[in-house]
């Protein structure tokens, strides 16, 4: 494997100027730098990557880099998303659905040259389950470490505790690590977690280059990647993920040619630059839902009548207007494009009189309270939604304290009922095409995860979720999910908002962008990207 030397020359100047706050000189026509090895793509994003370990954490920025440096048994591709073979060339399923046997591609190596074997797969799944963090929730109720068997060097068998219909749909996010590298870097029995925070042990199309927290992260292309490159020899030399906190700065960097693609511009920004020379907008209807998650266990929002009052006071049409029409209102906790979705009758829409009726039945009949609303710092739409909420709740004599926070801090706060805010702005993208990926967000076992930040409490719903996960008959599952959706809406654990379109702005010479709705909000598959230089 030939490693590439990235981040030289002009690219270095861009970052130095950004970090020092100086005025940049006239920029070249493109952010990428042409080297003897190829071009370097520069991605401008707002969200940092605190932990790269694939079994410990995932969110959109983390997973974008994880998918660049690691491989999984299978991979999601396309819209609608489909599971495609990757490390596994094929698989067999027992008649009762409890045993899955995967046949691996031969000749695949990790970046250090070690072979990717069935033992590496077994080790990776065992590690994920035993750490019981990040991805573990997806499979831990159905798969135990002792149920994973190596049949031979290139065959691995998963024996589930009981059948689990969504099993395959979650496997794209279980990345395979090199056991030898992890074991060589264990400190105080930490299973290699400290080392894998800012190192990698993968077999993916890129290797990890620079790691400068809150500034930049780079990945370097593997010339002889075992899967080959869809662009052939025209693949990039690598990708630099540059942290740019504010949308205005992102837009300016794109227009000046300092970055090749950005995520998370404001809706107004997307409209303003849609017809700008040399810029293309990616605008796709996705499955990312926006909700205002209440703390269902502590503080004023533990009162269901207060939650209902807030939900009926909300101006839902304003949500779509904030996105300049690039959004649709939720009609259920499940996205409309997801199998099993039903439109829930009576899902709240703005009705101030009904809001006042619920307020009168609450512990705060006269209002007179102040509620915190926390959103990701720099996310303009979420801030504006907070302003809408502030204005709407004046009719109930409720004040709103709008607090911007960095995403890692929001995740940390949501891990405890005591520190969870009254209301938290959450964009959630299903990581599976199966309805379980959304329903499980409302299960007790999701309370310490960001998507379970509401700490929703209904044992009957939890029981239905458990039953639906284990059921193999789709008709029975569909009935359960219809009941689950209806009851969750009745319990009002959040303000069910809207589904935003997924948008990026890129220079028009950047080719190979492929959208898939199961990717997180700003996440892009780096593997197929390439620069058109002529």
LINCOR-V194774 format. One record per pair of residues at least 12 apart in sequence whose C-alpha atoms are under 6 Angstrom apart, sorted by the first residue. I is the first residue (numbers start at 0). J is the second residue. If there is no record, write none. Layout:
i:I j:J
i:I j:J
//
This chain:
i:3 j:219
i:28 j:256
i:29 j:256
i:30 j:256
i:30 j:257
i:30 j:258
i:30 j:259
i:36 j:236
i:37 j:235
i:37 j:236
i:38 j:235
i:38 j:236
i:39 j:235
i:39 j:236
i:39 j:237
i:39 j:238
i:40 j:238
i:41 j:238
i:41 j:239
i:41 j:258
i:41 j:259
i:42 j:240
i:42 j:241
i:42 j:258
i:42 j:259
i:42 j:260
i:42 j:261
i:43 j:241
i:43 j:261
i:44 j:242
i:44 j:243
i:44 j:261
i:44 j:262
i:45 j:242
i:45 j:243
i:45 j:244
i:47 j:213
i:48 j:61
i:50 j:196
i:51 j:196
i:51 j:197
i:52 j:195
i:52 j:196
i:54 j:127
i:54 j:133
i:54 j:134
i:55 j:132
i:55 j:133
i:56 j:133
i:59 j:519
i:59 j:522
i:63 j:522
i:67 j:203
i:67 j:204
i:67 j:205
i:68 j:201
i:68 j:203
i:68 j:205
i:68 j:206
i:69 j:174
i:69 j:201
i:69 j:202
i:69 j:203
i:70 j:174
i:70 j:202
i:70 j:203
i:71 j:171
i:71 j:173
i:71 j:174
i:71 j:175
i:72 j:85
i:72 j:86
i:72 j:87
i:73 j:85
i:73 j:171
i:74 j:171
i:77 j:515
i:78 j:515
i:80 j:515
i:86 j:103
i:86 j:104
i:87 j:101
i:87 j:102
i:87 j:103
i:87 j:104
i:88 j:102
i:88 j:103
i:88 j:104
i:89 j:102
i:90 j:102
i:96 j:162
i:97 j:158
i:97 j:159
i:97 j:161
i:97 j:162
i:98 j:157
i:98 j:158
i:99 j:156
i:99 j:157
i:100 j:155
i:100 j:156
i:101 j:154
i:101 j:155
i:102 j:153
i:102 j:154
i:103 j:153
i:107 j:225
i:109 j:201
i:109 j:202
i:110 j:202
i:116 j:152
i:116 j:153
i:117 j:149
i:117 j:152
i:117 j:153
i:117 j:154
i:117 j:155
i:119 j:178
i:120 j:175
i:123 j:175
i:123 j:176
i:125 j:144
i:141 j:159
i:141 j:160
i:142 j:159
i:142 j:160
i:146 j:158
i:162 j:469
i:163 j:469
i:164 j:471
i:165 j:433
i:168 j:431
i:169 j:431
i:176 j:200
i:176 j:201
i:177 j:200
i:204 j:221
i:204 j:224
i:205 j:218
i:205 j:219
i:205 j:220
i:205 j:221
i:206 j:218
i:206 j:219
i:214 j:242
i:215 j:240
i:215 j:241
i:215 j:242
i:216 j:239
i:216 j:240
i:217 j:238
i:217 j:239
i:217 j:240
i:218 j:237
i:218 j:238
i:219 j:237
i:220 j:236
i:220 j:237
i:234 j:529
i:235 j:529
i:245 j:377
i:246 j:264
i:259 j:505
i:259 j:506
i:260 j:504
i:260 j:505
i:261 j:503
i:261 j:504
i:262 j:503
i:262 j:521
i:265 j:379
i:266 j:322
i:277 j:506
i:277 j:507
i:278 j:505
i:278 j:506
i:278 j:507
i:279 j:504
i:279 j:505
i:279 j:507
i:280 j:503
i:280 j:504
i:281 j:502
i:281 j:503
i:282 j:501
i:282 j:502
i:283 j:500
i:283 j:501
i:284 j:500
i:285 j:500
i:285 j:501
i:285 j:516
i:286 j:334
i:286 j:516
i:287 j:427
i:287 j:428
i:287 j:498
i:288 j:426
i:288 j:427
i:288 j:497
i:288 j:498
i:289 j:425
i:289 j:426
i:289 j:496
i:289 j:497
i:290 j:425
i:290 j:494
i:290 j:495
i:290 j:496
i:291 j:422
i:291 j:423
i:291 j:424
i:291 j:493
i:291 j:494
i:292 j:422
i:292 j:423
i:292 j:453
i:292 j:493
i:293 j:421
i:293 j:422
i:293 j:453
i:293 j:492
i:293 j:493
i:294 j:421
i:294 j:453
i:295 j:453
i:295 j:454
i:295 j:455
i:304 j:357
i:304 j:361
i:305 j:358
i:305 j:361
i:308 j:354
i:308 j:357
i:308 j:358
i:310 j:494
i:311 j:347
i:311 j:348
i:311 j:349
i:311 j:350
i:311 j:354
i:312 j:349
i:312 j:351
i:312 j:354
i:312 j:391
i:313 j:349
i:313 j:391
i:314 j:349
i:325 j:500
i:326 j:498
i:326 j:499
i:326 j:500
i:327 j:497
i:327 j:498
i:328 j:497
i:329 j:496
i:329 j:497
i:330 j:342
i:330 j:343
i:331 j:343
i:339 j:477
i:343 j:485
i:366 j:395
i:366 j:396
i:366 j:397
i:367 j:396
i:367 j:397
i:368 j:397
i:369 j:397
i:369 j:398
i:369 j:399
i:370 j:399
i:370 j:400
i:370 j:421
i:371 j:399
i:371 j:400
i:371 j:421
i:372 j:400
i:372 j:401
i:372 j:402
i:372 j:422
i:372 j:423
i:373 j:402
i:373 j:403
i:373 j:423
i:374 j:403
i:374 j:424
i:375 j:403
i:375 j:404
i:375 j:405
i:375 j:406
i:376 j:403
i:376 j:404
i:376 j:405
i:410 j:449
i:413 j:449
i:413 j:452
i:414 j:447
i:428 j:519
i:429 j:517
i:430 j:517
i:441 j:455
i:442 j:461
i:508 j:530
i:508 j:531
i:509 j:529
i:509 j:530
i:510 j:528
i:510 j:529
i:510 j:530
i:511 j:527
i:511 j:528
i:512 j:528
//
